[in-house]
Amino acid sequence: MPVTESKTNYNNNVEIVQPKSKIYDSVCVILHGYGSLPHEMTFWIMIMDELSVMLPNMKFLLPYAIFQNKIHSDNSGKLDDKSNGNLNNDDFPQSENDRDRYWFEANNKYLTNPEKIYESRDYIKSLICNEIVNNKIDSSRIAIGGFSQGGTVALFTGLAFEYKLGCLFALSPPLPSDTRTFNNTIKNSVNLKTRIFLGYGDKEDKVHIDEIELMIEEVIKFNSIPHVCKKYDTLAHVMSYEELFDVANFIKKCIPQ
């Protein structure tokens, strides 16, 4: 069955880092965590430039999340209470581009708007299908991964994708709901034998660690092949160079350059 490109137009930004030759035979889609304002995306791009030395034939896609927090109509710059159930009313910049972005809404692990995680998944699938259909990239040479919310959506997308992928990785990914939604999505997936890298820090909040370890348990239930699961000493809910270079080495083993 041929892959067909999604016709949905999300009008979102996607940052692209590719070899200087602009010739590539593999793709890595990386999803940021909650927030990732433009200056944070600049940091991601800088990291990808460094990793591209290790992965010289790979193009990196860094899409912005498709949902943005709303701002009060009085232009106070404060977050609308109804926009995301797990945040406080902190001050945010007024720029349309600078508002925090997110992939799904959750409160106490449970999805408050399940449709959003599915819409995020479909958006990432459309990016992958574009590479397969228009750029003739074999699906087995595509990696999907991300941090925090982005890691969760990467697993949710990759494990449910219809064609075999090269590998998946998730850094500090929480399990966003009761596990039935996640489990029912992946249990018949062709990617149950796809290798996965899971990493997180030992200094994350206890509640977050519990969510991450629950996610790891659920993935292991379905994915029994060798995978990498690593806890990083003194690391809180952030990424480190060590973690990212471990991911790059993992990708290199799964998708030879």
Secondary structure, DSSP 8 states (H G I E B T S, - for coil): -------------EEEE--TT---SEEEEEE--SB--HHHHHHHHHHHHHHHHHSTTEEEEEE--SEE--B-TT---BB-TTT-TT----B--S-TTTS-EES--EETTEESSHHHHHHHHHHHHHHHHHHHHHS---GGGEEEEEETHHHHHHHHHHTT-SS--SEEEEES----S-HHHHHHHHTT-GGGGS-EEEEEETTS-HHHHHHHHHHHHHHHHH--S--EEEEETT--SS--HHHHHHHHHHHHHHS--
